[in-house]
Amino acid sequence: MRVLLCLLSEQHVPNLLSVHHFQPDRLVLVETTAMQTRRAAENFLRALHLGGLDYGERCDVELLHAEDNLDAVRAVLRSAFGKYPSAEWIANVTGGTKPMSIAAFEFFKATAGRVVYTNFTRPNVLLALDSSSEETCEHKLSISEFLAGYGFESRKADEKIREAEGRARKWAPCAGLIAKHASCQDILSLSDDERATARKKGWEIQPGRLKTASPDVASAVCDTFSLQGNGTGDSLHGCIDKYVVEFLTGGWLEVYFWELLSRHADALGLWDVRLGLEVGRRGDSSGNDFDVAFMREYGLAMVECKSGSQDHDPGSDILYKVEAVTRQFRALRVRSYLATTGSNVLDASGNLKTSVKNRASIYNCRIVTAAEIKQIANGGDTPDAIRRLLFNATEPKR
């Protein structure tokens, strides 16, 4: 029988990957009182279940009251080992406090157990501490698994997300044409009250209400959504449902980035690229929308999309929202991006305002401006160009 022991901490990804890699018969989780308060073991088992592994009846949770006391840690390890003394033991010492890791290393070396560790820069590579050997876990954590480990969940049903992504796939060519111009002008100009109504019940577009940046965009909007008119933006009219309203009042930018990243996912090393997630803590009614989200290098990334002029946000307060969302996970590998056509982030010369640039740097948030969106859409749609645009500016030097 193979038993894997994990020291729980806020960073659950290395432990999750070790379970998927070693596929133990039984799992032992050492949980401190602080981690118990955060339901670390419960969250960990839920994340495993979402990844296809059920350890509900094959897991022992050992409570550790004194995480910085070597004798207390050794006592917990002896108790766990005593239940399965003849088993093949593997201890992942990546998590926990330093005394926990030290005690676990010493204990399992003395009992001829295997001791493994992962460096946070390569969480899927399991290093043997007694040799130079290493093993690579092939499992790709989904966004749902990642969120579950922190006690969060995606509130929107998978079926609804797939339906939205299906619509986005059909509308992606239209979104691409709009992105080539990336105008700060709203395509469908509605008052706040009109927008609220239209996003619930749909809308009847009257001539003159659509503002398109070029004849090509007008033609694409007309054909995609079966509108009537002579092909010019001012003449287009017709009835549209709430999903089209959302697209024409800003959702096109989300569709554009979702399709762009999905199409180049393999080349960029991305997976589980999703559109329109609603994320909240389990048991809490509040939550946040993720316009576009994906996994990269076993970390979560989210793209907040803001189209239009954004004149209502002269101080670029949207950055505070982005930071508040990512900070909830307390993770080392959460990345955020703000894609915006708004001029509110730019100075008189068309460059990022110094204050915005400094704040984005502090928050580790990459801002993608209208000029950069147009550059990608107008011929820069290659993996190398996207990699330079999105990832080189945010990845820490190693």
Residue pairs with C-beta under 8 A, 6 or more apart in sequence:
1 25
1 26
1 84
1 86
1 87
1 88
2 22
2 23
2 24
2 25
2 26
2 87
2 88
2 90
3 24
3 25
3 26
3 27
3 28
3 84
3 87
3 88
3 89
3 90
4 18
4 19
4 22
4 24
4 26
4 27
4 28
4 89
4 90
4 91
4 92
5 28
5 29
5 30
5 77
5 80
5 89
5 90
5 91
5 92
5 104
5 108
6 15
6 18
6 19
6 27
6 28
6 29
6 30
6 44
6 92
6 95
7 15
7 30
7 92
7 93
7 94
7 95
7 96
7 100
7 101
7 104
8 15
8 29
8 30
8 31
8 32
8 35
8 40
8 41
8 44
8 95
8 96
9 35
9 40
9 95
9 96
10 38
10 40
10 150
10 330
10 331
11 94
11 95
11 120
11 331
11 332
12 40
12 43
12 44
12 47
12 95
12 149
12 150
13 123
13 141
13 146
13 149
13 298
13 299
13 333
14 92
14 94
14 95
14 118
14 120
14 123
15 44
15 92
15 94
15 95
16 44
16 47
16 48
16 51
16 141
16 145
16 149
17 118
17 123
17 124
17 126
17 137
17 139
17 141
17 298
18 90
18 92
18 94
18 116
18 118
18 126
18 137
19 27
19 48
19 53
19 55
20 51
20 53
20 137
20 139
21 126
21 135
21 137
21 138
21 139
22 90
23 53
24 90
25 58
25 87
26 55
26 58
26 59
26 60
26 84
26 87
27 55
27 58
27 59
27 60
28 59
28 60
28 61
28 62
28 80
29 40
29 41
29 44
29 59
29 60
29 61
29 62
30 62
30 64
30 73
30 76
30 77
30 80
30 96
30 100
30 104
31 40
31 41
31 61
31 62
31 63
31 64
32 63
32 64
32 65
32 67
32 96
32 97
32 100
33 63
33 64
33 65
33 67
34 67
35 41
36 63
38 151
39 151
41 59
41 61
43 148
43 149
43 150
43 151
44 149
45 55
45 56
45 59
46 148
47 145
47 146
47 148
47 149
48 54
48 55
48 145
49 55
49 56
50 142
50 144
50 145
50 148
51 139
51 141
51 142
51 145
60 80
60 83
62 76
62 79
62 80
63 76
64 72
64 73
64 76
64 100
65 72
66 72
66 73
67 73
67 96
67 97
67 99
67 100
68 97
68 99
69 99
70 99
70 102
70 103
73 99
73 100
73 103
73 104
74 103
74 107
77 103
77 104
77 107
77 108
78 107
81 89
81 107
81 111
88 113
88 114
89 108
89 111
89 113
89 114
90 113
90 114
90 115
90 116
91 104
91 105
91 107
91 108
91 113
91 114
91 115
91 116
92 116
92 117
92 118
92 126
93 100
93 101
93 104
93 105
93 115
93 116
93 117
93 129
94 101
94 116
94 117
94 118
95 101
96 104
104 115
105 115
105 129
107 113
108 114
108 115
109 115
109 130
114 128
115 128
115 129
115 130
116 126
116 127
116 128
116 129
116 135
117 126
117 127
117 129
118 124
118 125
118 126
118 127
119 125
119 127
120 332
120 333
121 398
123 298
123 333
124 136
124 137
124 138
124 139
124 298
125 134
125 135
125 136
125 137
126 134
126 135
126 136
126 137
127 133
127 134
128 134
140 271
140 272
140 295
141 295
141 298
142 272
142 295
143 154
143 272
143 274
143 277
143 293
143 294
143 295
143 300
144 153
144 154
146 295
146 300
147 153
147 154
147 279
147 300
150 328
150 329
150 330
150 331
151 281
151 282
152 279
152 280
152 281
152 282
152 328
152 329
153 279
153 280
153 281
153 282
154 161
154 277
154 278
154 279
155 278
155 279
155 280
155 287
156 276
156 277
156 278
161 274
161 275
161 276
161 277
164 243
164 275
164 276
165 258
165 274
165 275
167 243
168 175
168 254
168 255
168 258
168 259
168 275
169 259
170 224
171 224
171 247
171 252
171 255
172 255
172 256
172 259
173 220
173 224
174 220
174 221
174 224
174 252
175 247
175 252
175 253
175 255
175 256
175 259
176 256
176 259
176 377
177 216
177 217
177 220
178 187
178 213
178 217
178 220
178 252
178 256
179 252
179 253
179 256
179 373
179 374
179 376
179 377
180 216
180 374
180 377
180 378
181 213
181 214
181 217
181 374
182 341
182 370
182 371
182 373
182 374
182 377
183 213
183 341
183 370
184 308
184 309
184 310
184 341
184 342
184 343
184 370
185 211
185 213
185 308
185 309
186 211
186 249
186 250
186 307
186 308
186 309
187 210
187 211
187 212
187 217
187 221
187 248
187 249
187 252
188 203
188 205
188 209
188 210
188 211
188 245
188 248
188 249
189 209
189 211
190 198
190 203
190 209
190 249
194 203
195 245
195 249
197 203
198 242
198 245
198 249
199 242
199 245
199 246
199 249
200 242
201 242
202 239
202 240
202 241
202 242
202 244
202 245
203 239
203 240
203 245
204 237
204 238
204 239
204 240
205 227
205 236
205 237
205 238
205 239
205 240
206 237
207 229
207 234
207 235
207 236
207 237
208 234
209 237
210 218
210 221
210 233
210 234
210 236
210 248
211 233
212 218
212 221
212 233
212 236
215 231
215 232
217 233
218 231
218 232
218 233
218 236
219 231
221 227
221 233
221 236
221 248
222 228
222 229
222 231
222 236
225 238
225 240
225 244
226 238
227 236
227 237
227 238
227 240
228 236
228 237
228 238
229 235
229 236
229 237
229 238
240 248
247 255
250 305
250 306
250 307
250 308
252 307
253 291
253 305
253 306
253 307
253 339
253 341
253 373
254 275
254 276
254 291
254 292
254 303
254 305
255 275
256 373
256 377
257 291
257 292
257 303
257 305
257 339
258 273
258 274
258 275
258 292
260 376
260 381
260 386
261 268
261 270
261 273
261 292
261 294
261 303
261 386
262 273
264 270
264 383
264 386
265 271
265 273
265 294
267 383
268 296
268 383
268 386
268 387
268 391
269 296
269 297
270 294
270 295
270 296
271 294
271 295
271 296
272 294
272 295
273 292
273 293
273 294
274 290
274 292
274 293
274 294
275 291
275 292
276 289
276 290
276 291
277 289
277 290
277 293
278 287
278 288
278 289
278 290
279 287
279 288
279 289
279 290
279 325
280 286
280 287
280 288
281 287
281 328
288 325
290 302
290 325
291 302
291 303
291 304
291 305
292 302
292 303
292 305
293 300
293 301
293 302
293 303
294 300
294 301
295 301
296 335
296 391
297 333
298 333
299 331
299 332
299 333
299 334
299 335
300 329
300 331
300 333
300 334
300 335
301 334
301 335
301 336
301 337
302 322
302 325
302 326
302 334
302 335
302 336
302 337
303 336
303 337
303 338
303 339
304 318
304 321
304 322
304 336
304 337
304 338
304 339
305 339
305 340
306 318
306 338
306 339
306 340
306 341
306 342
307 340
307 341
307 342
308 341
308 342
309 341
309 342
309 343
309 344
310 318
310 340
310 341
310 342
310 343
310 344
310 345
311 342
311 343
311 344
313 342
313 344
314 344
315 344
316 344
316 345
316 353
316 355
316 356
316 359
318 338
318 340
319 338
319 356
319 359
319 360
319 363
319 365
322 336
322 338
322 363
322 365
323 336
323 363
323 365
325 336
326 334
326 335
326 336
326 363
326 365
335 364
335 366
335 394
336 363
336 364
336 365
336 366
337 365
337 366
337 367
337 368
337 390
337 394
338 360
338 365
338 366
338 367
338 368
339 367
339 368
339 373
340 367
340 368
340 369
340 370
341 370
341 373
342 370
343 370
345 352
345 353
345 356
345 367
345 369
346 352
346 353
346 369
347 353
347 354
350 371
352 360
352 367
352 369
356 367
357 367
360 366
360 367
364 394
365 394
366 390
366 393
366 394
368 389
368 390
372 389
375 385
376 385
376 386
376 389
380 386
380 389
